[in-house]
């Protein structure tokens, strides 16, 4: 009796696994013998564009917050000090240079930080 139950349980597990794969989309294909078979769509590994956009927006927002809270002159002095350091500091100084977007955001944030 338990043998029959184990076979049935295995069959249900295979069906659930197959249905879970088909849930994300499927294609119908005609095999060589003429049988129509449903197969899951292949998932291509795509680049996480949304995450990259959030990262860039967060970085620009962080720069703008620093510029607005420290003031433009003080921020420029600190970035200039970064350019005098080692390789990592120079790279950080290059990334932290003021750009038009972060300057605009800093100007917009400035009244709310006082």
TORPA-4810 file (N, C-alpha, C, O; in nm, 3 decimals):
<nodes>
NODE_1_0.082_-0.119_0.000_0.000_0.000_0.000_0.087_0.127_0.000_0.058_0.223_-0.071_X
NODE_2_0.193_0.125_0.080_0.277_0.243_0.087_0.353_0.264_-0.044_0.386_0.377_-0.079_X
NODE_3_0.381_0.155_-0.116_0.447_0.166_-0.246_0.361_0.243_-0.346_0.411_0.329_-0.418_X
NODE_4_0.234_0.213_-0.348_0.143_0.282_-0.438_0.129_0.429_-0.398_0.122_0.517_-0.484_X
NODE_5_0.125_0.455_-0.269_0.114_0.592_-0.222_0.240_0.671_-0.258_0.229_0.787_-0.299_X
NODE_6_0.358_0.612_-0.244_0.484_0.680_-0.278_0.490_0.713_-0.427_0.534_0.821_-0.465_X
NODE_7_0.446_0.620_-0.512_0.443_0.646_-0.655_0.347_0.759_-0.688_0.377_0.846_-0.769_X
NODE_8_0.231_0.758_-0.625_0.133_0.864_-0.647_0.187_0.999_-0.599_0.170_1.101_-0.666_X
NODE_9_0.252_0.999_-0.483_0.309_1.121_-0.428_0.419_1.175_-0.520_0.429_1.296_-0.542_X
NODE_10_0.503_1.085_-0.573_0.607_1.127_-0.667_0.547_1.187_-0.794_0.598_1.286_-0.846_X
NODE_11_0.441_1.127_-0.842_0.375_1.179_-0.962_0.318_1.317_-0.937_0.332_1.406_-1.021_X
NODE_12_0.253_1.338_-0.822_0.200_1.471_-0.788_0.313_1.573_-0.777_0.296_1.688_-0.820_X
NODE_13_0.425_1.535_-0.720_0.539_1.626_-0.707_0.592_1.666_-0.845_0.623_1.783_-0.867_X
NODE_14_0.602_1.570_-0.938_0.647_1.600_-1.074_0.549_1.693_-1.146_0.592_1.784_-1.217_X
NODE_15_0.419_1.671_-1.127_0.318_1.757_-1.191_0.327_1.898_-1.136_0.322_1.995_-1.212_X
NODE_16_0.340_1.912_-1.005_0.352_2.046_-0.945_0.477_2.118_-0.993_0.474_2.238_-1.018_X
NODE_17_0.586_2.044_-1.006_0.711_2.104_-1.054_0.696_2.151_-1.199_0.743_2.259_-1.235_X
NODE_18_0.631_2.069_-1.280_0.610_2.104_-1.420_0.519_2.225_-1.433_0.545_2.313_-1.515_X
NODE_19_0.414_2.231_-1.353_0.322_2.346_-1.358_0.389_2.474_-1.311_0.361_2.582_-1.362_X
NODE_20_0.477_2.461_-1.213_0.549_2.580_-1.164_0.641_2.636_-1.273_0.654_2.758_-1.286_X
NODE_21_0.704_2.547_-1.351_0.789_2.595_-1.461_0.706_2.659_-1.571_0.751_2.756_-1.632_X
NODE_22_0.587_2.607_-1.597_0.502_2.661_-1.703_0.434_2.791_-1.663_0.383_2.863_-1.748_X
NODE_23_0.433_2.822_-1.533_0.366_2.942_-1.485_0.428_3.070_-1.541_0.358_3.170_-1.557_X
NODE_24_0.557_3.068_-1.571_0.628_3.186_-1.621_0.622_3.199_-1.773_0.695_3.280_-1.830_X
NODE_25_0.539_3.122_-1.837_0.524_3.129_-1.982_0.563_2.997_-2.045_0.643_2.920_-1.991_X
NODE_26_0.505_2.971_-2.160_0.533_2.846_-2.228_0.518_2.862_-2.378_0.459_2.959_-2.426_X
NODE_27_0.573_2.766_-2.450_0.560_2.759_-2.595_0.515_2.618_-2.630_0.550_2.522_-2.562_X
NODE_28_0.439_2.607_-2.738_0.399_2.475_-2.786_0.485_2.439_-2.905_0.506_2.520_-2.995_X
NODE_29_0.534_2.317_-2.904_0.626_2.269_-3.007_0.574_2.136_-3.058_0.522_2.056_-2.982_X
NODE_30_0.589_2.114_-3.188_0.553_1.985_-3.246_0.680_1.901_-3.254_0.777_1.939_-3.320_X
NODE_31_0.678_1.786_-3.186_0.794_1.696_-3.188_0.808_1.628_-3.324_0.725_1.647_-3.413_X
NODE_32_0.913_1.550_-3.338_0.938_1.479_-3.464_0.829_1.377_-3.494_0.800_1.347_-3.610_X
NODE_33_0.769_1.323_-3.388_0.665_1.222_-3.411_0.527_1.284_-3.430_0.429_1.211_-3.443_X
NODE_34_0.517_1.417_-3.431_0.390_1.485_-3.456_0.312_1.518_-3.329_0.203_1.573_-3.338_X
NODE_35_0.367_1.485_-3.212_0.299_1.513_-3.086_0.322_1.659_-3.047_0.435_1.709_-3.053_X
NODE_36_0.216_1.727_-3.008_0.228_1.866_-2.964_0.266_1.865_-2.816_0.196_1.808_-2.733_X
NODE_37_0.380_1.930_-2.785_0.434_1.931_-2.649_0.443_2.075_-2.600_0.483_2.165_-2.675_X
NODE_38_0.405_2.096_-2.476_0.415_2.229_-2.414_0.543_2.233_-2.333_0.565_2.148_-2.246_X
NODE_39_0.628_2.332_-2.361_0.755_2.346_-2.291_0.765_2.485_-2.231_0.713_2.582_-2.287_X
NODE_40_0.830_2.497_-2.115_0.845_2.630_-2.053_0.936_2.719_-2.137_1.029_2.672_-2.201_X
NODE_41_0.906_2.850_-2.135_0.992_2.945_-2.205_1.125_2.954_-2.131_1.132_2.946_-2.009_X
NODE_42_1.230_2.970_-2.208_1.361_2.988_-2.147_1.372_3.128_-2.092_1.336_3.226_-2.157_X
NODE_43_1.422_3.136_-1.972_1.444_3.266_-1.910_1.586_3.310_-1.941_1.683_3.244_-1.904_X
NODE_44_1.596_3.423_-2.009_1.728_3.478_-2.037_1.772_3.560_-1.917_1.693_3.634_-1.858_X
NODE_45_1.895_3.546_-1.881_1.950_3.627_-1.774_1.964_3.770_-1.827_2.041_3.795_-1.919_X
NODE_46_1.891_3.861_-1.769_1.896_3.998_-1.816_1.968_4.085_-1.714_1.977_4.051_-1.596_X
NODE_47_2.019_4.196_-1.761_2.090_4.289_-1.673_1.988_4.363_-1.587_1.884_4.404_-1.637_X
NODE_48_2.015_4.380_-1.458_1.920_4.447_-1.369_1.920_4.600_-1.389_1.980_4.673_-1.311_X
NODE_49_1.853_4.645_-1.494_1.852_4.788_-1.527_1.786_4.870_-1.417_1.834_4.979_-1.385_X
NODE_50_1.679_4.820_-1.361_1.608_4.895_-1.257_1.699_4.918_-1.136_1.699_5.027_-1.079_X
NODE_51_1.774_4.817_-1.098_1.867_4.832_-0.986_1.975_4.933_-1.015_2.014_5.010_-0.928_X
NODE_52_2.025_4.933_-1.139_2.127_5.029_-1.178_2.073_5.171_-1.173_2.142_5.262_-1.127_X
NODE_53_1.951_5.191_-1.219_1.890_5.325_-1.216_1.872_5.371_-1.072_1.898_5.487_-1.040_X
NODE_54_1.825_5.281_-0.983_1.809_5.317_-0.842_1.944_5.352_-0.778_1.953_5.444_-0.698_X
NODE_55_2.048_5.278_-0.814_2.180_5.305_-0.760_2.231_5.442_-0.803_2.284_5.517_-0.722_X
NODE_56_2.215_5.475_-0.930_2.260_5.605_-0.981_2.180_5.718_-0.917_2.237_5.820_-0.878_X
NODE_57_2.048_5.702_-0.908_1.965_5.806_-0.846_2.001_5.825_-0.699_2.005_5.938_-0.649_X
NODE_58_2.026_5.715_-0.629_2.066_5.725_-0.489_2.200_5.795_-0.473_2.217_5.875_-0.382_X
NODE_59_2.293_5.764_-0.561_2.424_5.828_-0.554_2.414_5.977_-0.582_2.475_6.057_-0.512_X
NODE_60_2.337_6.015_-0.684_2.319_6.158_-0.713_2.247_6.229_-0.598_2.280_6.343_-0.565_X
NODE_61_2.150_6.162_-0.538_2.081_6.220_-0.423_2.174_6.238_-0.304_2.166_6.339_-0.233_X
NODE_62_2.262_6.141_-0.282_2.359_6.151_-0.173_2.454_6.267_-0.196_2.482_6.344_-0.104_X
NODE_63_2.504_6.281_-0.319_2.593_6.394_-0.350_2.521_6.526_-0.329_2.577_6.621_-0.274_X
NODE_64_2.397_6.533_-0.374_2.320_6.657_-0.359_2.298_6.689_-0.212_2.305_6.805_-0.172_X
NODE_65_2.270_6.587_-0.131_2.251_6.609_0.012_2.379_6.659_0.077_2.374_6.750_0.161_X
NODE_66_2.493_6.603_0.040_2.621_6.651_0.093_2.645_6.796_0.052_2.685_6.878_0.134_X
NODE_67_2.622_6.827_-0.076_2.644_6.964_-0.123_2.551_7.062_-0.051_2.594_7.171_-0.013_X
NODE_68_2.428_7.024_-0.032_2.331_7.114_0.031_2.364_7.135_0.178_2.348_7.245_0.229_X
NODE_69_2.408_7.031_0.247_2.433_7.044_0.391_2.568_7.111_0.420_2.579_7.186_0.517_X
NODE_70_2.671_7.084_0.338_2.803_7.139_0.364_2.824_7.275_0.299_2.908_7.352_0.345_X
NODE_71_2.751_7.304_0.197_2.775_7.426_0.121_2.866_7.395_0.003_2.948_7.303_0.011_X
NODE_72_2.852_7.470_-0.105_2.925_7.439_-0.227_3.075_7.460_-0.213_3.154_7.381_-0.265_X
NODE_73_3.115_7.565_-0.143_3.259_7.594_-0.128_3.329_7.487_-0.046_3.435_7.437_-0.086_X
NODE_74_3.273_7.452_0.068_3.331_7.350_0.155_3.335_7.214_0.083_3.432_7.140_0.095_X
NODE_75_3.229_7.182_0.010_3.223_7.056_-0.064_3.334_7.051_-0.170_3.401_6.949_-0.186_X
NODE_76_3.352_7.162_-0.241_3.456_7.169_-0.345_3.595_7.152_-0.283_3.680_7.086_-0.342_X
NODE_77_3.618_7.211_-0.164_3.748_7.196_-0.097_3.774_7.050_-0.060_3.885_7.001_-0.077_X
NODE_78_3.675_6.982_-0.011_3.692_6.842_0.029_3.715_6.751_-0.093_3.792_6.655_-0.085_X
NODE_79_3.650_6.781_-0.202_3.672_6.702_-0.324_3.814_6.728_-0.376_3.878_6.636_-0.427_X
NODE_80_3.862_6.852_-0.364_3.999_6.884_-0.407_4.100_6.809_-0.321_4.203_6.765_-0.372_X
NODE_81_4.072_6.792_-0.191_4.162_6.715_-0.105_4.164_6.568_-0.146_4.267_6.501_-0.136_X
NODE_82_4.052_6.518_-0.193_4.048_6.379_-0.239_4.138_6.359_-0.361_4.197_6.252_-0.376_X
NODE_83_4.148_6.459_-0.446_4.231_6.448_-0.566_4.380_6.441_-0.534_4.459_6.400_-0.618_X
NODE_84_4.419_6.480_-0.412_4.560_6.478_-0.373_4.601_6.344_-0.313_4.721_6.321_-0.294_X
NODE_85_4.507_6.255_-0.283_4.538_6.129_-0.216_4.585_6.021_-0.311_4.633_6.048_-0.421_X
NODE_86_4.569_5.897_-0.265_4.611_5.782_-0.343_4.513_5.752_-0.456_4.427_5.833_-0.489_X
NODE_87_4.527_5.634_-0.512_4.447_5.594_-0.628_4.298_5.587_-0.595_4.215_5.632_-0.673_X
NODE_88_4.266_5.530_-0.480_4.125_5.516_-0.441_4.064_5.654_-0.414_3.950_5.681_-0.452_X
NODE_89_4.141_5.741_-0.347_4.090_5.875_-0.318_4.069_5.956_-0.446_3.972_6.031_-0.457_X
NODE_90_4.160_5.942_-0.541_4.145_6.012_-0.668_4.020_5.965_-0.741_3.946_6.045_-0.798_X
NODE_91_3.997_5.833_-0.740_3.875_5.779_-0.803_3.751_5.830_-0.732_3.652_5.866_-0.797_X
NODE_92_3.755_5.835_-0.599_3.642_5.890_-0.523_3.620_6.037_-0.552_3.507_6.083_-0.564_X
NODE_93_3.731_6.112_-0.564_3.721_6.254_-0.597_3.661_6.277_-0.734_3.585_6.371_-0.755_X
NODE_94_3.696_6.189_-0.827_3.640_6.200_-0.962_3.489_6.173_-0.960_3.412_6.243_-1.026_X
NODE_95_3.448_6.071_-0.884_3.305_6.040_-0.877_3.226_6.146_-0.801_3.108_6.169_-0.831_X
NODE_96_3.289_6.210_-0.703_3.218_6.306_-0.620_3.222_6.449_-0.676_3.172_6.542_-0.612_X
NODE_97_3.280_6.467_-0.793_3.281_6.600_-0.852_3.138_6.648_-0.873_3.050_6.569_-0.908_X
NODE_98_3.113_6.777_-0.852_2.977_6.828_-0.875_2.937_6.817_-1.021_3.015_6.849_-1.111_X
NODE_99_2.817_6.772_-1.043_2.763_6.766_-1.179_2.634_6.847_-1.180_2.579_6.877_-1.074_X
NODE_100_2.584_6.882_-1.297_2.465_6.968_-1.305_2.342_6.911_-1.233_2.266_6.986_-1.173_X
NODE_101_2.322_6.782_-1.240_2.204_6.723_-1.177_2.213_6.734_-1.025_2.117_6.778_-0.961_X
NODE_102_2.326_6.696_-0.967_2.338_6.703_-0.822_2.341_6.848_-0.773_2.292_6.876_-0.664_X
NODE_103_2.397_6.940_-0.852_2.393_7.082_-0.814_2.249_7.133_-0.811_2.210_7.205_-0.719_X
NODE_104_2.171_7.097_-0.912_2.032_7.140_-0.917_1.954_7.083_-0.798_1.877_7.154_-0.734_X
NODE_105_1.976_6.956_-0.769_1.907_6.894_-0.655_1.949_6.958_-0.523_1.867_6.977_-0.433_X
NODE_106_2.078_6.991_-0.512_2.127_7.055_-0.390_2.064_7.193_-0.371_2.028_7.230_-0.260_X
NODE_107_2.050_7.267_-0.479_1.985_7.399_-0.470_1.840_7.383_-0.427_1.790_7.464_-0.349_X
NODE_108_1.772_7.281_-0.476_1.633_7.258_-0.439_1.620_7.210_-0.293_1.520_7.240_-0.227_X
NODE_109_1.720_7.137_-0.242_1.716_7.084_-0.105_1.756_7.186_0.000_1.712_7.179_0.114_X
NODE_110_1.839_7.280_-0.040_1.899_7.373_0.054_1.798_7.442_0.147_1.824_7.449_0.267_X
NODE_111_1.685_7.492_0.098_1.591_7.559_0.191_1.532_7.465_0.296_1.494_7.509_0.404_X
NODE_112_1.524_7.337_0.266_1.463_7.243_0.362_1.559_7.197_0.469_1.516_7.142_0.570_X
NODE_113_1.689_7.218_0.451_1.788_7.174_0.547_1.820_7.280_0.651_1.886_7.249_0.750_X
NODE_114_1.776_7.401_0.631_1.806_7.507_0.728_1.706_7.513_0.838_1.716_7.597_0.927_X
</nodes>
